[in-house]
Amino acid sequence: MTIQGVFYLIAIILLVLAALPVATRGISLALLGAAFALLGYAWPVLT
């Protein structure tokens, strides 16, 4: 699995956790998941 795939996998896990009714303090899991998805999408440009 490539690093791009790992970023997408982390994004999916974070977005699924954000959809659950779990109270988190501080950073939003949905925002963090979106950031990882964007990082996975932009990875070929960055490297």
PyMOL commands that set and color helices and strands:
alter all, ss='L'
color gray80, all
select helices_A, chain A and resi 3-19+29-46
alter helices_A, ss='H'
color red, helices_A
deselect
rebuild
show_as cartoon
